[in-house]
């Protein structure tokens, strides 16, 4: 059972004619874009913005209309994946390297739909390495600041070379940490000169759609969490 594909296809059911849609990045978002392409071929009329070059290329190839950011007011729904989701619907994202663009697009969206397999649900964030996007200039000093927070940063590599984001930056993956208070760590990270953005998405997910191995789908909405507290 492909739980990512299952959740992605359910999320795409929420897209309606005339919407402006944010397209995420990564293996899960890939399935959502594929399904959106099918619906566009069937007559769905939408326009979209993408969070990475590869998502934009995929969408264009499927006939999805990609529009310039300058022409977009508010995004109706952004569909994206996540590397971890905790019980409060806080997220770690950035395994695919597009965390900055993903966060910019999510912040402009009325709703962020997050699609995951059940293996991404955790009690406490941090088992998945937390990506922090940093500028190349004096990056050694930025790494020192991350080390001072006991975050065990390691520069991301790809094919034996430093990984470079679409924005021309590096990513420091912070490993073997526990994040009981994502909001506090988010603020600490973004206060470090040299940090562009981090992979903690705090209070941004409106709906999390979970695909399970038995073929069932759970839908968790932030408002329902608030009602239960």
C-alpha positions as CSV (number, residue, x, y, z in Angstrom):
1,X,0.0,0.0,0.0
2,X,1.5,3.3,-1.1
3,X,0.3,5.4,1.9
4,X,1.7,8.7,0.4
5,X,-0.2,8.3,-2.8
6,X,-3.3,7.4,-0.9
7,X,-3.2,10.6,1.2
8,X,-2.1,12.8,-1.8
9,X,-5.1,11.7,-3.9
10,X,-7.5,12.4,-1.0
11,X,-6.1,15.9,-0.5
12,X,-6.5,16.7,-4.2
13,X,-10.2,16.1,-3.8
14,X,-10.4,19.4,-1.9
15,X,-9.3,21.4,-4.9
16,X,-12.1,23.2,-6.7
17,X,-12.5,25.0,-10.0
18,X,-11.0,28.5,-10.0
19,X,-8.7,27.9,-7.1
20,X,-5.1,29.1,-6.8
21,X,-3.0,26.2,-5.5
22,X,0.4,26.0,-3.9
23,X,2.4,23.0,-5.0
24,X,4.8,21.4,-2.5
25,X,8.0,19.6,-3.1
26,X,9.1,16.0,-2.4
27,X,8.0,12.5,-2.9
28,X,4.5,13.0,-1.4
29,X,3.8,16.2,-3.2
30,X,4.8,14.5,-6.4
31,X,1.7,12.3,-6.2
32,X,-0.5,15.2,-5.5
33,X,0.8,17.1,-8.5
34,X,0.3,13.9,-10.7
35,X,-3.4,13.7,-9.5
36,X,-3.9,17.4,-10.1
37,X,-2.6,16.9,-13.6
38,X,-5.2,14.2,-14.2
39,X,-8.0,16.4,-12.9
40,X,-6.8,19.3,-15.1
41,X,-7.0,17.0,-18.1
42,X,-10.6,16.2,-17.1
43,X,-11.4,19.9,-17.1
44,X,-10.5,21.3,-13.7
45,X,-9.5,25.0,-14.1
46,X,-6.9,26.1,-11.6
47,X,-3.7,28.1,-11.5
48,X,-0.7,27.2,-9.3
49,X,2.6,28.4,-7.9
50,X,5.4,25.9,-7.1
51,X,7.8,25.7,-4.2
52,X,10.7,24.3,-6.3
53,X,12.0,24.1,-9.8
54,X,11.3,20.4,-10.0
55,X,7.7,20.8,-8.9
56,X,7.2,23.6,-11.4
57,X,8.6,21.5,-14.2
58,X,6.4,18.5,-13.2
59,X,3.3,20.7,-13.1
60,X,4.0,22.3,-16.5
61,X,4.5,18.9,-18.0
62,X,1.1,17.9,-16.8
63,X,-0.6,21.0,-18.2
64,X,-1.1,22.7,-14.9
65,X,-1.0,26.5,-15.3
66,X,1.9,28.0,-13.3
67,X,1.5,31.7,-12.7
68,X,4.0,34.4,-11.6
69,X,4.0,35.2,-7.9
70,X,3.3,38.8,-8.7
71,X,0.0,37.8,-10.1
72,X,-1.1,35.9,-7.0
73,X,-3.0,37.6,-4.2
74,X,-3.8,34.8,-1.7
75,X,-3.4,31.1,-2.3
76,X,-6.5,29.0,-1.5
77,X,-4.8,25.7,-0.6
78,X,-1.2,24.6,-0.5
79,X,-0.7,20.8,-0.7
80,X,2.6,19.5,0.7
81,X,4.2,16.7,2.5
82,X,6.1,16.6,5.8
83,X,9.0,14.7,7.3
84,X,7.4,14.5,10.7
85,X,4.0,15.6,12.3
86,X,3.4,15.7,16.0
87,X,0.2,15.5,18.0
88,X,-0.3,19.3,17.7
89,X,0.2,19.2,14.0
90,X,3.5,20.9,14.2
91,X,5.8,19.8,11.4
92,X,9.4,19.2,10.4
93,X,9.9,19.8,6.6
94,X,12.8,20.3,4.4
95,X,14.0,16.8,3.6
96,X,13.6,17.7,0.0
97,X,15.6,20.9,0.4
98,X,12.8,23.4,-0.4
99,X,11.9,24.5,3.1
100,X,12.3,28.2,2.6
101,X,10.1,28.4,-0.5
102,X,7.6,25.9,1.1
103,X,7.2,28.2,4.1
104,X,6.8,31.3,2.0
105,X,4.0,29.7,0.0
106,X,2.4,28.1,3.1
107,X,2.3,31.5,4.8
108,X,0.4,33.0,1.9
109,X,-2.2,30.2,1.9
110,X,-5.7,30.2,3.4
111,X,-5.2,26.5,4.2
112,X,-2.2,24.2,4.2
113,X,-3.0,20.6,3.6
114,X,-0.3,18.2,4.7
115,X,-0.2,14.7,3.3
116,X,1.7,11.9,5.0
117,X,1.9,8.2,5.5
118,X,1.3,7.0,9.1
119,X,5.0,6.5,9.6
120,X,5.5,10.2,9.7
121,X,3.3,10.7,12.9
122,X,5.4,11.1,16.1
123,X,4.8,12.1,19.7
124,X,7.7,14.5,19.7
125,X,9.5,16.1,16.7
126,X,13.2,15.5,16.2
127,X,14.0,12.0,15.1
128,X,14.1,13.2,11.6
129,X,17.0,15.6,11.1
130,X,15.8,19.2,11.3
131,X,17.0,21.2,8.3
132,X,18.2,24.7,8.7
133,X,18.9,26.8,5.6
134,X,22.0,29.0,6.0
135,X,23.8,31.4,3.8
136,X,27.3,30.4,2.5
137,X,29.0,33.5,3.9
138,X,30.8,32.7,7.2
139,X,28.7,29.5,7.4
140,X,31.3,28.1,9.8
141,X,30.2,30.7,12.4
142,X,26.5,29.9,11.8
143,X,27.3,26.2,12.4
144,X,29.1,27.2,15.6
145,X,25.9,29.0,16.8
146,X,23.8,25.9,16.0
147,X,26.4,23.7,17.9
148,X,26.0,26.1,20.9
149,X,22.3,25.1,21.0
150,X,23.3,21.4,21.1
151,X,21.8,20.8,17.7
152,X,24.5,18.6,16.2
153,X,24.5,20.3,12.7
154,X,25.9,18.6,9.6
155,X,26.1,20.3,6.2
156,X,24.0,18.4,3.7
157,X,25.9,16.7,1.0
158,X,24.8,15.4,-2.4
159,X,26.9,13.3,-4.7
160,X,29.9,14.1,-2.6
161,X,29.5,17.8,-2.8
162,X,27.8,20.4,-0.7
163,X,24.0,20.5,-1.3
164,X,22.9,23.9,-2.7
165,X,19.3,25.0,-2.4
166,X,17.3,26.6,-5.2
167,X,18.1,29.9,-3.4
168,X,21.9,29.3,-3.5
169,X,22.2,28.5,0.2
170,X,23.5,25.5,2.3
171,X,21.4,23.3,4.5
172,X,22.6,22.2,8.0
173,X,20.8,19.1,9.1
174,X,20.5,18.9,12.9
175,X,20.5,15.3,14.1
176,X,19.6,13.3,17.2
177,X,17.6,16.0,18.9
178,X,14.3,16.1,20.7
179,X,12.0,19.1,20.1
180,X,9.3,19.3,22.8
181,X,8.7,23.0,22.2
182,X,8.9,23.7,18.4
183,X,7.8,27.4,18.7
184,X,10.6,28.2,21.1
185,X,13.3,26.5,19.0
186,X,11.9,28.1,15.8
187,X,12.4,31.5,17.4
188,X,15.9,30.7,18.6
189,X,17.0,29.5,15.2
190,X,15.7,32.4,13.2
191,X,17.4,34.8,15.7
192,X,20.9,33.5,14.5
193,X,22.5,35.8,11.9
194,X,23.2,33.6,8.9
195,X,20.1,31.4,9.3
196,X,17.7,32.1,6.5
197,X,14.9,29.8,7.7
198,X,14.4,26.5,9.5
199,X,12.3,23.4,8.9
200,X,9.9,23.8,11.8
201,X,6.4,24.7,10.5
202,X,4.6,26.0,13.6
203,X,0.8,26.3,13.6
204,X,0.8,26.3,9.8
205,X,-0.9,23.0,9.0
206,X,-4.7,23.4,8.7
207,X,-5.4,19.8,7.7
208,X,-3.2,16.7,7.9
209,X,-4.3,13.7,5.8
210,X,-2.8,10.4,6.9
211,X,-2.7,7.4,4.6
212,X,-2.5,4.1,6.5
213,X,-1.2,0.7,5.5
214,X,-4.7,-0.9,5.8
215,X,-5.9,1.5,3.1
216,X,-7.8,3.8,5.4
217,X,-7.3,7.6,5.5
218,X,-7.5,9.8,8.6
219,X,-8.1,13.5,8.3
220,X,-7.0,15.7,11.2
221,X,-8.1,19.3,11.2
222,X,-6.5,21.9,13.5
223,X,-9.9,23.3,14.5
224,X,-10.9,19.9,15.8
225,X,-7.8,19.8,17.9
226,X,-8.7,23.1,19.5
227,X,-12.3,21.9,20.1
228,X,-11.0,18.8,22.0
229,X,-8.7,20.8,24.3
